[in-house]
Amino acid sequence: MDSIHERFPIICIITHSIKNAKDQDIKEVLEFALSLAESHILKITTFFNKENIPIPKGFSLEEDVNINAPPIFTDAFILDYLHVMTLLGLTGYAGAVGTSCRDDQLEYFIRCNIETMELHKRIISLMLNKGLYSKPPRINTPSQVDFVNNQLYLTGWFGKKRPLNVIEISGMSFNMKKDVSKVVLELGFGQVCQTKEIQKYFERGKEICKKHFGAINNMLAKEELSSPKSWASEVTNSTVSPFSDKLMLYHIVTLVSAAIGYYGAGLSVSQRRDLALEYTRFMTEVALYAEDGAELLKKYSWMEQPPLAEDRENLANKK
């Protein structure tokens, strides 16, 4: 595999996971995911070369992966991790279709959506077959259509609260799944990280996610609704890092940045004031955490700068 294929951090993580996978069914899904990611890298590289855009350095198996290191996560968690990454891919590719106008790019992102939906289908089927999938909370089917007829529907700070509605429950469950996965990633990454400052950053992120998960879990528990399972026991006892500190930090910062958007999506469909307030608090805490992560990436010269618009004032001053 040449360096073009290895620029995504998830490619490095999946490659190491395939080598160490004990479950053949999970290994086959990982191999399918890897083949999709590799094909995407090749296509993106073609786009960049066509427009004479420099290819980002990204990550490589030689510099950022110790392929012979023992795994820090079990096969079961790696499958759940891939599930969460696929959810991020589905929303990201859908957004890319909506913001593209070139025929070749539209065709590419539409194909990415189709391929990622197929991967999602395979992952869900396998997780269900192995009893690993945490289904969202179930509610009974209503007997009639109801309409909101008083202000109590929006309450949540004081007095009696109305039950959570299905849209709110769906958003809460969706965000909890990502919190659970990120807790385990930061637990495992912190266990093998070589840089104390970054290790403390992972520990801080783990505690933030646990706090957010606990807050949402308490709201669901008060209404006798279930929450996603924890994967914390799926971290091995290895202290040998399979991945560079650069790769682990970049991956966490990327996930944190995405979490702000998903909390925002949860906020946009929340019609109970206490839940909306929680999402607002979550977004503030996560934004500060993401900013500190970006500062660490800059400190160690690990953050690649995307192409910038021309600084017209600077150009004018050069005359």
C-alpha positions as protocol buffer text, in pm:
chain_id: "A"
residue {
  index: 1
  type: MET
  ca { x: 0 y: 0 z: 0 }
}
residue {
  index: 2
  type: ASP
  ca { x: 156 y: 334 z: -101 }
}
residue {
  index: 3
  type: SER
  ca { x: 136 y: 654 z: 100 }
}
residue {
  index: 4
  type: ILE
  ca { x: -155 y: 791 z: -107 }
}
residue {
  index: 5
  type: HIS
  ca { x: -379 y: 525 z: 49 }
}
residue {
  index: 6
  type: GLU
  ca { x: -279 y: 603 z: 406 }
}
residue {
  index: 7
  type: ARG
  ca { x: -360 y: 971 z: 452 }
}
residue {
  index: 8
  type: PHE
  ca { x: -687 y: 918 z: 646 }
}
residue {
  index: 9
  type: PRO
  ca { x: -636 y: 831 z: 1017 }
}
residue {
  index: 10
  type: ILE
  ca { x: -918 y: 578 z: 998 }
}
residue {
  index: 11
  type: ILE
  ca { x: -726 y: 385 z: 729 }
}
residue {
  index: 12
  type: CYS
  ca { x: -434 y: 348 z: 971 }
}
residue {
  index: 13
  type: ILE
  ca { x: -666 y: 235 z: 1253 }
}
residue {
  index: 14
  type: ILE
  ca { x: -856 y: -13 z: 1035 }
}
residue {
  index: 15
  type: THR
  ca { x: -535 y: -156 z: 887 }
}
residue {
  index: 16
  type: HIS
  ca { x: -399 y: -230 z: 1236 }
}
residue {
  index: 17
  type: SER
  ca { x: -736 y: -371 z: 1343 }
}
residue {
  index: 18
  type: ILE
  ca { x: -753 y: -608 z: 1044 }
}
residue {
  index: 19
  type: LYS
  ca { x: -410 y: -751 z: 1131 }
}
residue {
  index: 20
  type: ASN
  ca { x: -521 y: -820 z: 1488 }
}
residue {
  index: 21
  type: ALA
  ca { x: -885 y: -920 z: 1430 }
}
residue {
  index: 22
  type: LYS
  ca { x: -980 y: -1259 z: 1574 }
}
residue {
  index: 23
  type: ASP
  ca { x: -1342 y: -1257 z: 1458 }
}
residue {
  index: 24
  type: GLN
  ca { x: -1357 y: -1346 z: 1086 }
}
residue {
  index: 25
  type: ASP
  ca { x: -1697 y: -1180 z: 1032 }
}
residue {
  index: 26
  type: ILE
  ca { x: -1576 y: -851 z: 1178 }
}
residue {
  index: 27
  type: LYS
  ca { x: -1252 y: -878 z: 982 }
}
residue {
  index: 28
  type: GLU
  ca { x: -1445 y: -906 z: 654 }
}
residue {
  index: 29
  type: VAL
  ca { x: -1646 y: -590 z: 730 }
}
residue {
  index: 30
  type: LEU
  ca { x: -1323 y: -407 z: 820 }
}
residue {
  index: 31
  type: GLU
  ca { x: -1167 y: -516 z: 491 }
}
residue {
  index: 32
  type: PHE
  ca { x: -1470 y: -388 z: 300 }
}
residue {
  index: 33
  type: ALA
  ca { x: -1449 y: -54 z: 483 }
}
residue {
  index: 34
  type: LEU
  ca { x: -1076 y: -30 z: 408 }
}
residue {
  index: 35
  type: SER
  ca { x: -1133 y: -93 z: 37 }
}
residue {
  index: 36
  type: LEU
  ca { x: -1388 y: 191 z: 27 }
}
residue {
  index: 37
  type: ALA
  ca { x: -1158 y: 432 z: 211 }
}
residue {
  index: 38
  type: GLU
  ca { x: -868 y: 350 z: -21 }
}
residue {
  index: 39
  type: SER
  ca { x: -1079 y: 411 z: -330 }
}
residue {
  index: 40
  type: HIS
  ca { x: -1193 y: 746 z: -188 }
}
residue {
  index: 41
  type: ILE
  ca { x: -833 y: 854 z: -130 }
}
residue {
  index: 42
  type: LEU
  ca { x: -744 y: 772 z: -489 }
}
residue {
  index: 43
  type: LYS
  ca { x: -1040 y: 971 z: -624 }
}
residue {
  index: 44
  type: ILE
  ca { x: -969 y: 1273 z: -403 }
}
residue {
  index: 45
  type: THR
  ca { x: -604 y: 1262 z: -508 }
}
residue {
  index: 46
  type: THR
  ca { x: -715 y: 1269 z: -871 }
}
residue {
  index: 47
  type: PHE
  ca { x: -928 y: 1578 z: -803 }
}
residue {
  index: 48
  type: PHE
  ca { x: -637 y: 1753 z: -632 }
}
residue {
  index: 49
  type: ASN
  ca { x: -386 y: 1667 z: -903 }
}
residue {
  index: 50
  type: LYS
  ca { x: -623 y: 1786 z: -1175 }
}
residue {
  index: 51
  type: GLU
  ca { x: -648 y: 2126 z: -1007 }
}
residue {
  index: 52
  type: ASN
  ca { x: -278 y: 2142 z: -911 }
}
residue {
  index: 53
  type: ILE
  ca { x: -365 y: 2146 z: -541 }
}
residue {
  index: 54
  type: PRO
  ca { x: -89 y: 2016 z: -308 }
}
residue {
  index: 55
  type: ILE
  ca { x: -168 y: 1673 z: -162 }
}
residue {
  index: 56
  type: PRO
  ca { x: -199 y: 1689 z: 220 }
}
residue {
  index: 57
  type: LYS
  ca { x: 65 y: 1495 z: 410 }
}
residue {
  index: 58
  type: GLY
  ca { x: -187 y: 1322 z: 632 }
}
residue {
  index: 59
  type: PHE
  ca { x: -75 y: 997 z: 794 }
}
residue {
  index: 60
  type: SER
  ca { x: 120 y: 688 z: 690 }
}
residue {
  index: 61
  type: LEU
  ca { x: 166 y: 331 z: 808 }
}
residue {
  index: 62
  type: GLU
  ca { x: 541 y: 389 z: 828 }
}
residue {
  index: 63
  type: GLU
  ca { x: 530 y: 698 z: 1051 }
}
residue {
  index: 64
  type: ASP
  ca { x: 204 y: 670 z: 1243 }
}
residue {
  index: 65
  type: VAL
  ca { x: 134 y: 299 z: 1296 }
}
residue {
  index: 66
  type: ASN
  ca { x: 321 y: 27 z: 1485 }
}
residue {
  index: 67
  type: ILE
  ca { x: 162 y: -259 z: 1294 }
}
residue {
  index: 68
  type: ASN
  ca { x: 313 y: -519 z: 1531 }
}
residue {
  index: 69
  type: ALA
  ca { x: 178 y: -357 z: 1849 }
}
residue {
  index: 70
  type: PRO
  ca { x: -95 y: -554 z: 2027 }
}
residue {
  index: 71
  type: PRO
  ca { x: -451 y: -419 z: 1995 }
}
residue {
  index: 72
  type: ILE
  ca { x: -582 y: -173 z: 2253 }
}
residue {
  index: 73
  type: PHE
  ca { x: -948 y: -245 z: 2164 }
}
residue {
  index: 74
  type: THR
  ca { x: -1142 y: -568 z: 2121 }
}
residue {
  index: 75
  type: ASP
  ca { x: -1301 y: -669 z: 1790 }
}
residue {
  index: 76
  type: ALA
  ca { x: -1645 y: -590 z: 1933 }
}
residue {
  index: 77
  type: PHE
  ca { x: -1558 y: -229 z: 2007 }
}
residue {
  index: 78
  type: ILE
  ca { x: -1380 y: -183 z: 1675 }
}
residue {
  index: 79
  type: LEU
  ca { x: -1706 y: -284 z: 1503 }
}
residue {
  index: 80
  type: ASP
  ca { x: -1897 y: -28 z: 1711 }
}
residue {
  index: 81
  type: TYR
  ca { x: -1630 y: 233 z: 1636 }
}
residue {
  index: 82
  type: LEU
  ca { x: -1667 y: 163 z: 1264 }
}
residue {
  index: 83
  type: HIS
  ca { x: -2044 y: 202 z: 1306 }
}
residue {
  index: 84
  type: VAL
  ca { x: -2001 y: 549 z: 1457 }
}
residue {
  index: 85
  type: MET
  ca { x: -1749 y: 649 z: 1188 }
}
residue {
  index: 86
  type: THR
  ca { x: -1999 y: 535 z: 924 }
}
residue {
  index: 87
  type: LEU
  ca { x: -2270 y: 754 z: 1080 }
}
residue {
  index: 88
  type: LEU
  ca { x: -2032 y: 1050 z: 1056 }
}
residue {
  index: 89
  type: GLY
  ca { x: -1958 y: 958 z: 695 }
}
residue {
  index: 90
  type: LEU
  ca { x: -2326 y: 941 z: 603 }
}
residue {
  index: 91
  type: THR
  ca { x: -2397 y: 1290 z: 731 }
}
residue {
  index: 92
  type: GLY
  ca { x: -2072 y: 1430 z: 591 }
}
residue {
  index: 93
  type: TYR
  ca { x: -2122 y: 1292 z: 240 }
}
residue {
  index: 94
  type: ALA
  ca { x: -2484 y: 1407 z: 235 }
}
residue {
  index: 95
  type: GLY
  ca { x: -2365 y: 1758 z: 323 }
}
residue {
  index: 96
  type: ALA
  ca { x: -2100 y: 1740 z: 50 }
}
residue {
  index: 97
  type: VAL
  ca { x: -2366 y: 1659 z: -210 }
}
residue {
  index: 98
  type: GLY
  ca { x: -2564 y: 1963 z: -97 }
}
residue {
  index: 99
  type: THR
  ca { x: -2266 y: 2198 z: -133 }
}
residue {
  index: 100
  type: SER
  ca { x: -2125 y: 2066 z: -464 }
}
residue {
  index: 101
  type: CYS
  ca { x: -2214 y: 2184 z: -813 }
}
residue {
  index: 102
  type: ARG
  ca { x: -1950 y: 2025 z: -1040 }
}
residue {
  index: 103
  type: ASP
  ca { x: -2082 y: 1716 z: -1216 }
}
residue {
  index: 104
  type: ASP
  ca { x: -1776 y: 1504 z: -1137 }
}
residue {
  index: 105
  type: GLN
  ca { x: -1784 y: 1594 z: -768 }
}
residue {
  index: 106
  type: LEU
  ca { x: -2160 y: 1544 z: -740 }
}
residue {
  index: 107
  type: GLU
  ca { x: -2125 y: 1202 z: -898 }
}
residue {
  index: 108
  type: TYR
  ca { x: -1839 y: 1115 z: -663 }
}
residue {
  index: 109
  type: PHE
  ca { x: -2019 y: 1221 z: -343 }
}
residue {
  index: 110
  type: ILE
  ca { x: -2341 y: 1048 z: -448 }
}
residue {
  index: 111
  type: ARG
  ca { x: -2141 y: 728 z: -499 }
}
residue {
  index: 112
  type: CYS
  ca { x: -1977 y: 778 z: -158 }
}
residue {
  index: 113
  type: ASN
  ca { x: -2323 y: 798 z: -1 }
}
residue {
  index: 114
  type: ILE
  ca { x: -2435 y: 477 z: -169 }
}
residue {
  index: 115
  type: GLU
  ca { x: -2119 y: 290 z: -68 }
}
residue {
  index: 116
  type: THR
  ca { x: -2138 y: 417 z: 290 }
}
residue {
  index: 117
  type: MET
  ca { x: -2503 y: 314 z: 316 }
}
residue {
  index: 118
  type: GLU
  ca { x: -2404 y: -36 z: 207 }
}
residue {
  index: 119
  type: LEU
  ca { x: -2129 y: -42 z: 471 }
}
residue {
  index: 120
  type: HIS
  ca { x: -2377 y: 81 z: 732 }
}
residue {
  index: 121
  type: LYS
  ca { x: -2619 y: -196 z: 636 }
}
residue {
  index: 122
  type: ARG
  ca { x: -2347 y: -461 z: 672 }
}
residue {
  index: 123
  type: ILE
  ca { x: -2235 y: -326 z: 1010 }
}
residue {
  index: 124
  type: ILE
  ca { x: -2587 y: -310 z: 1154 }
}
residue {
  index: 125
  type: SER
  ca { x: -2667 y: -663 z: 1031 }
}
residue {
  index: 126
  type: LEU
  ca { x: -2350 y: -802 z: 1189 }
}
residue {
  index: 127
  type: MET
  ca { x: -2400 y: -615 z: 1517 }
}
residue {
  index: 128
  type: LEU
  ca { x: -2758 y: -744 z: 1542 }
}
residue {
  index: 129
  type: ASN
  ca { x: -2649 y: -1100 z: 1466 }
}
residue {
  index: 130
  type: LYS
  ca { x: -2380 y: -1085 z: 1736 }
}
residue {
  index: 131
  type: GLY
  ca { x: -2601 y: -910 z: 1992 }
}
residue {
  index: 132
  type: LEU
  ca { x: -2378 y: -600 z: 1995 }
}
residue {
  index: 133
  type: TYR
  ca { x: -2623 y: -337 z: 1871 }
}
residue {
  index: 134
  type: SER
  ca { x: -2783 y: -105 z: 2127 }
}
residue {
  index: 135
  type: LYS
  ca { x: -3133 y: -36 z: 1998 }
}
residue {
  index: 136
  type: PRO
  ca { x: -3286 y: 307 z: 2066 }
}
residue {
  index: 137
  type: PRO
  ca { x: -3545 y: 331 z: 2347 }
}
residue {
  index: 138
  type: ARG
  ca { x: -3883 y: 187 z: 2252 }
}
residue {
  index: 139
  type: ILE
  ca { x: -4216 y: 361 z: 2309 }
}
residue {
  index: 140
  type: ASN
  ca { x: -4567 y: 226 z: 2261 }
}
residue {
  index: 141
  type: THR
  ca { x: -4753 y: 315 z: 1943 }
}
residue {
  index: 142
  type: PRO
  ca { x: -4998 y: 604 z: 2004 }
}
residue {
  index: 143
  type: SER
  ca { x: -5367 y: 533 z: 1949 }
}
residue {
  index: 144
  type: GLN
  ca { x: -5448 y: 874 z: 1799 }
}
residue {
  index: 145
  type: VAL
  ca { x: -5299 y: 1199 z: 1668 }
}
residue {
  index: 146
  type: ASP
  ca { x: -5259 y: 1466 z: 1938 }
}
residue {
  index: 147
  type: PHE
  ca { x: -5207 y: 1842 z: 1910 }
}
residue {
  index: 148
  type: VAL
  ca { x: -5020 y: 2077 z: 2146 }
}
residue {
  index: 149
  type: ASN
  ca { x: -5274 y: 2298 z: 2322 }
}
residue {
  index: 150
  type: ASN
  ca { x: -5088 y: 2466 z: 2609 }
}
residue {
  index: 151
  type: GLN
  ca { x: -4751 y: 2611 z: 2711 }
}
residue {
  index: 152
  type: LEU
  ca { x: -4671 y: 2311 z: 2931 }
}
residue {
  index: 153
  type: TYR
  ca { x: -4534 y: 2139 z: 2620 }
}
residue {
  index: 154
  type: LEU
  ca { x: -4227 y: 2364 z: 2628 }
}
residue {
  index: 155
  type: THR
  ca { x: -4165 y: 2351 z: 3003 }
}
residue {
  index: 156
  type: GLY
  ca { x: -3868 y: 2181 z: 3161 }
}
residue {
  index: 157
  type: TRP
  ca { x: -3710 y: 2414 z: 3418 }
}
residue {
  index: 158
  type: PHE
  ca { x: -3978 y: 2421 z: 3687 }
}
residue {
  index: 159
  type: GLY
  ca { x: -4288 y: 2222 z: 3770 }
}
residue {
  index: 160
  type: LYS
  ca { x: -4411 y: 1909 z: 3598 }
}
residue {
  index: 161
  type: LYS
  ca { x: -4226 y: 1815 z: 3281 }
}
residue {
  index: 162
  type: ARG
  ca { x: -4403 y: 1652 z: 2988 }
}
residue {
  index: 163
  type: PRO
  ca { x: -4256 y: 1320 z: 2869 }
}
residue {
  index: 164
  type: LEU
  ca { x: -3981 y: 1336 z: 2608 }
}
residue {
  index: 165
  type: ASN
  ca { x: -4109 y: 1306 z: 2252 }
}
residue {
  index: 166
  type: VAL
  ca { x: -3976 y: 1056 z: 1999 }
}
residue {
  index: 167
  type: ILE
  ca { x: -3773 y: 1317 z: 1807 }
}
residue {
  index: 168
  type: GLU
  ca { x: -3595 y: 1426 z: 2125 }
}
residue {
  index: 169
  type: ILE
  ca { x: -3535 y: 1065 z: 2229 }
}
residue {
  index: 170
  type: SER
  ca { x: -3385 y: 985 z: 1889 }
}
residue {
  index: 171
  type: GLY
  ca { x: -3142 y: 1278 z: 1910 }
}
residue {
  index: 172
  type: MET
  ca { x: -3043 y: 1189 z: 2265 }
}
residue {
  index: 173
  type: SER
  ca { x: -2977 y: 824 z: 2177 }
}
residue {
  index: 174
  type: PHE
  ca { x: -2778 y: 927 z: 1867 }
}
residue {
  index: 175
  type: ASN
  ca { x: -2552 y: 1160 z: 2067 }
}
residue {
  index: 176
  type: MET
  ca { x: -2508 y: 908 z: 2349 }
}
residue {
  index: 177
  type: LYS
  ca { x: -2377 y: 646 z: 2106 }
}
residue {
  index: 178
  type: LYS
  ca { x: -2105 y: 884 z: 1992 }
}
residue {
  index: 179
  type: ASP
  ca { x: -2024 y: 982 z: 2353 }
}
residue {
  index: 180
  type: VAL
  ca { x: -1984 y: 615 z: 2449 }
}
residue {
  index: 181
  type: SER
  ca { x: -1750 y: 547 z: 2157 }
}
residue {
  index: 182
  type: LYS
  ca { x: -1540 y: 855 z: 2226 }
}
residue {
  index: 183
  type: VAL
  ca { x: -1504 y: 767 z: 2596 }
}
residue {
  index: 184
  type: VAL
  ca { x: -1353 y: 432 z: 2498 }
}
residue {
  index: 185
  type: LEU
  ca { x: -1123 y: 586 z: 2236 }
}
residue {
  index: 186
  type: GLU
  ca { x: -988 y: 838 z: 2487 }
}
residue {
  index: 187
  type: LEU
  ca { x: -954 y: 570 z: 2752 }
}
residue {
  index: 188
  type: GLY
  ca { x: -749 y: 350 z: 2519 }
}
residue {
  index: 189
  type: PHE
  ca { x: -550 y: 635 z: 2363 }
}
residue {
  index: 190
  type: GLY
  ca { x: -468 y: 777 z: 2707 }
}
residue {
  index: 191
  type: GLN
  ca { x: -345 y: 434 z: 2816 }
}
residue {
  index: 192
  type: VAL
  ca { x: -81 y: 417 z: 2542 }
}
residue {
  index: 193
  type: CYS
  ca { x: -7 y: 786 z: 2472 }
}
residue {
  index: 194
  type: GLN
  ca { x: 361 y: 884 z: 2503 }
}
residue {
  index: 195
  type: THR
  ca { x: 316 y: 1258 z: 2565 }
}
residue {
  index: 196
  type: LYS
  ca { x: 194 y: 1352 z: 2915 }
}
residue {
  index: 197
  type: GLU
  ca { x: 28 y: 1673 z: 2799 }
}
residue {
  index: 198
  type: ILE
  ca { x: -174 y: 1490 z: 2535 }
}
residue {
  index: 199
  type: GLN
  ca { x: -250 y: 1207 z: 2777 }
}
residue {
  index: 200
  type: LYS
  ca { x: -405 y: 1462 z: 3015 }
}
residue {
  index: 201
  type: TYR
  ca { x: -604 y: 1605 z: 2725 }
}
residue {
  index: 202
  type: PHE
  ca { x: -751 y: 1260 z: 2653 }
}
residue {
  index: 203
  type: GLU
  ca { x: -834 y: 1214 z: 3022 }
}
residue {
  index: 204
  type: ARG
  ca { x: -1014 y: 1549 z: 3027 }
}
residue {
  index: 205
  type: GLY
  ca { x: -1212 y: 1458 z: 2716 }
}
residue {
  index: 206
  type: LYS
  ca { x: -1312 y: 1124 z: 2862 }
}
residue {
  index: 207
  type: GLU
  ca { x: -1451 y: 1293 z: 3173 }
}
residue {
  index: 208
  type: ILE
  ca { x: -1645 y: 1548 z: 2964 }
}
residue {
  index: 209
  type: CYS
  ca { x: -1805 y: 1271 z: 2759 }
}
residue {
  index: 210
  type: LYS
  ca { x: -1890 y: 1068 z: 3069 }
}
residue {
  index: 211
  type: LYS
  ca { x: -2053 y: 1374 z: 3223 }
}
residue {
  index: 212
  type: HIS
  ca { x: -2258 y: 1444 z: 2909 }
}
residue {
  index: 213
  type: PHE
  ca { x: -2358 y: 1078 z: 2881 }
}
residue {
  index: 214
  type: GLY
  ca { x: -2461 y: 1076 z: 3247 }
}
residue {
  index: 215
  type: ALA
  ca { x: -2675 y: 1387 z: 3212 }
}
residue {
  index: 216
  type: ILE
  ca { x: -2870 y: 1245 z: 2917 }
}
residue {
  index: 217
  type: ASN
  ca { x: -2887 y: 901 z: 3078 }
}
residue {
  index: 218
  type: ASN
  ca { x: -3047 y: 1052 z: 3390 }
}
residue {
  index: 219
  type: MET
  ca { x: -3316 y: 1220 z: 3182 }
}
residue {
  index: 220
  type: LEU
  ca { x: -3396 y: 895 z: 3003 }
}
residue {
  index: 221
  type: ALA
  ca { x: -3386 y: 690 z: 3324 }
}
residue {
  index: 222
  type: LYS
  ca { x: -3645 y: 918 z: 3490 }
}
residue {
  index: 223
  type: GLU
  ca { x: -3884 y: 814 z: 3214 }
}
residue {
  index: 224
  type: GLU
  ca { x: -3788 y: 445 z: 3229 }
}
residue {
  index: 225
  type: LEU
  ca { x: -3612 y: 461 z: 2890 }
}
residue {
  index: 226
  type: SER
  ca { x: -3301 y: 263 z: 2803 }
}
residue {
  index: 227
  type: SER
  ca { x: -2955 y: 396 z: 2714 }
}
residue {
  index: 228
  type: PRO
  ca { x: -2679 y: 261 z: 2487 }
}
residue {
  index: 229
  type: LYS
  ca { x: -2443 y: 6 z: 2643 }
}
residue {
  index: 230
  type: SER
  ca { x: -2098 y: 102 z: 2768 }
}
residue {
  index: 231
  type: TRP
  ca { x: -1790 y: -32 z: 2588 }
}
residue {
  index: 232
  type: ALA
  ca { x: -1535 y: 63 z: 2855 }
}
residue {
  index: 233
  type: SER
  ca { x: -1455 y: -302 z: 2931 }
}
residue {
  index: 234
  type: GLU
  ca { x: -1353 y: -353 z: 2567 }
}
residue {
  index: 235
  type: VAL
  ca { x: -1016 y: -180 z: 2620 }
}
residue {
  index: 236
  type: THR
  ca { x: -728 y: -427 z: 2653 }
}
residue {
  index: 237
  type: ASN
  ca { x: -445 y: -397 z: 2908 }
}
residue {
  index: 238
  type: SER
  ca { x: -178 y: -316 z: 2647 }
}
residue {
  index: 239
  type: THR
  ca { x: 40 y: -12 z: 2709 }
}
residue {
  index: 240
  type: VAL
  ca { x: 222 y: -32 z: 2374 }
}
residue {
  index: 241
  type: SER
  ca { x: 86 y: 230 z: 2137 }
}
residue {
  index: 242
  type: PRO
  ca { x: -18 y: 110 z: 1789 }
}
residue {
  index: 243
  type: PHE
  ca { x: -56 y: 471 z: 1675 }
}
residue {
  index: 244
  type: SER
  ca { x: 145 y: 792 z: 1690 }
}
residue {
  index: 245
  type: ASP
  ca { x: 41 y: 1064 z: 1935 }
}
residue {
  index: 246
  type: LYS
  ca { x: -15 y: 1285 z: 1630 }
}
residue {
  index: 247
  type: LEU
  ca { x: -269 y: 1045 z: 1480 }
}
residue {
  index: 248
  type: MET
  ca { x: -456 y: 989 z: 1807 }
}
residue {
  index: 249
  type: LEU
  ca { x: -475 y: 1359 z: 1892 }
}
residue {
  index: 250
  type: TYR
  ca { x: -586 y: 1458 z: 1542 }
}
residue {
  index: 251
  type: HIS
  ca { x: -854 y: 1189 z: 1539 }
}
residue {
  index: 252
  type: ILE
  ca { x: -998 y: 1298 z: 1875 }
}
residue {
  index: 253
  type: VAL
  ca { x: -998 y: 1668 z: 1781 }
}
residue {
  index: 254
  type: THR
  ca { x: -1178 y: 1585 z: 1455 }
}
residue {
  index: 255
  type: LEU
  ca { x: -1442 y: 1385 z: 1640 }
}
residue {
  index: 256
  type: VAL
  ca { x: -1488 y: 1661 z: 1897 }
}
residue {
  index: 257
  type: SER
  ca { x: -1540 y: 1919 z: 1623 }
}
residue {
  index: 258
  type: ALA
  ca { x: -1805 y: 1695 z: 1466 }
}
residue {
  index: 259
  type: ALA
  ca { x: -1973 y: 1651 z: 1806 }
}
residue {
  index: 260
  type: ILE
  ca { x: -2049 y: 2025 z: 1821 }
}
residue {
  index: 261
  type: GLY
  ca { x: -2257 y: 1990 z: 1506 }
}
residue {
  index: 262
  type: TYR
  ca { x: -2441 y: 1683 z: 1634 }
}
residue {
  index: 263
  type: TYR
  ca { x: -2524 y: 1851 z: 1964 }
}
residue {
  index: 264
  type: GLY
  ca { x: -2650 y: 2144 z: 1759 }
}
residue {
  index: 265
  type: ALA
  ca { x: -2872 y: 1907 z: 1561 }
}
residue {
  index: 266
  type: GLY
  ca { x: -3007 y: 1765 z: 1887 }
}
residue {
  index: 267
  type: LEU
  ca { x: -3072 y: 2117 z: 2013 }
}
residue {
  index: 268
  type: SER
  ca { x: -3261 y: 2212 z: 1697 }
}
residue {
  index: 269
  type: VAL
  ca { x: -3525 y: 1942 z: 1754 }
}
residue {
  index: 270
  type: SER
  ca { x: -3553 y: 1980 z: 2134 }
}
residue {
  index: 271
  type: GLN
  ca { x: -3878 y: 2140 z: 2245 }
}
residue {
  index: 272
  type: ARG
  ca { x: -3831 y: 2093 z: 2619 }
}
residue {
  index: 273
  type: ARG
  ca { x: -3635 y: 2377 z: 2775 }
}
residue {
  index: 274
  type: ASP
  ca { x: -3425 y: 2169 z: 3015 }
}
residue {
  index: 275
  type: LEU
  ca { x: -3301 y: 1949 z: 2730 }
}
residue {
  index: 276
  type: ALA
  ca { x: -3225 y: 2251 z: 2513 }
}
residue {
  index: 277
  type: LEU
  ca { x: -3027 y: 2402 z: 2800 }
}
residue {
  index: 278
  type: GLU
  ca { x: -2824 y: 2082 z: 2840 }
}
residue {
  index: 279
  type: TYR
  ca { x: -2735 y: 2077 z: 2470 }
}
residue {
  index: 280
  type: THR
  ca { x: -2628 y: 2441 z: 2489 }
}
residue {
  index: 281
  type: ARG
  ca { x: -2401 y: 2362 z: 2784 }
}
residue {
  index: 282
  type: PHE
  ca { x: -2259 y: 2057 z: 2606 }
}
residue {
  index: 283
  type: MET
  ca { x: -2175 y: 2262 z: 2296 }
}
residue {
  index: 284
  type: THR
  ca { x: -1994 y: 2525 z: 2503 }
}
residue {
  index: 285
  type: GLU
  ca { x: -1781 y: 2267 z: 2687 }
}
residue {
  index: 286
  type: VAL
  ca { x: -1701 y: 2073 z: 2371 }
}
residue {
  index: 287
  type: ALA
  ca { x: -1611 y: 2389 z: 2177 }
}
residue {
  index: 288
  type: LEU
  ca { x: -1358 y: 2487 z: 2444 }
}
residue {
  index: 289
  type: TYR
  ca { x: -1217 y: 2133 z: 2448 }
}
residue {
  index: 290
  type: ALA
  ca { x: -1185 y: 2131 z: 2068 }
}
residue {
  index: 291
  type: GLU
  ca { x: -1008 y: 2468 z: 2076 }
}
residue {
  index: 292
  type: ASP
  ca { x: -755 y: 2338 z: 2328 }
}
residue {
  index: 293
  type: GLY
  ca { x: -698 y: 2032 z: 2109 }
}
residue {
  index: 294
  type: ALA
  ca { x: -633 y: 2254 z: 1808 }
}
residue {
  index: 295
  type: GLU
  ca { x: -381 y: 2449 z: 2015 }
}
residue {
  index: 296
  type: LEU
  ca { x: -198 y: 2124 z: 2095 }
}
residue {
  index: 297
  type: LEU
  ca { x: -189 y: 2030 z: 1727 }
}
residue {
  index: 298
  type: LYS
  ca { x: -41 y: 2371 z: 1647 }
}
residue {
  index: 299
  type: LYS
  ca { x: 207 y: 2348 z: 1933 }
}
residue {
  index: 300
  type: TYR
  ca { x: 355 y: 2025 z: 1796 }
}
residue {
  index: 301
  type: SER
  ca { x: 329 y: 2145 z: 1430 }
}
residue {
  index: 302
  type: TRP
  ca { x: 79 y: 1870 z: 1347 }
}
residue {
  index: 303
  type: MET
  ca { x: -200 y: 2085 z: 1203 }
}
residue {
  index: 304
  type: GLU
  ca { x: -204 y: 2117 z: 826 }
}
residue {
  index: 305
  type: GLN
  ca { x: -354 y: 2441 z: 700 }
}
residue {
  index: 306
  type: PRO
  ca { x: -631 y: 2420 z: 438 }
}
residue {
  index: 307
  type: PRO
  ca { x: -599 y: 2650 z: 135 }
}
residue {
  index: 308
  type: LEU
  ca { x: -685 y: 3010 z: 224 }
}
residue {
  index: 309
  type: ALA
  ca { x: -851 y: 3291 z: 33 }
}
residue {
  index: 310
  type: GLU
  ca { x: -613 y: 3562 z: -84 }
}
residue {
  index: 311
  type: ASP
  ca { x: -518 y: 3824 z: 175 }
}
residue {
  index: 312
  type: ARG
  ca { x: -600 y: 4125 z: -42 }
}
residue {
  index: 313
  type: GLU
  ca { x: -471 y: 4378 z: 211 }
}
residue {
  index: 314
  type: ASN
  ca { x: -137 y: 4198 z: 232 }
}
residue {
  index: 315
  type: LEU
  ca { x: -111 y: 4182 z: -148 }
}
residue {
  index: 316
  type: ALA
  ca { x: -181 y: 4553 z: -177 }
}
residue {
  index: 317
  type: ASN
  ca { x: 89 y: 4636 z: 78 }
}
residue {
  index: 318
  type: LYS
  ca { x: 348 y: 4439 z: -122 }
}
residue {
  index: 319
  type: LYS
  ca { x: 331 y: 4678 z: -416 }
}
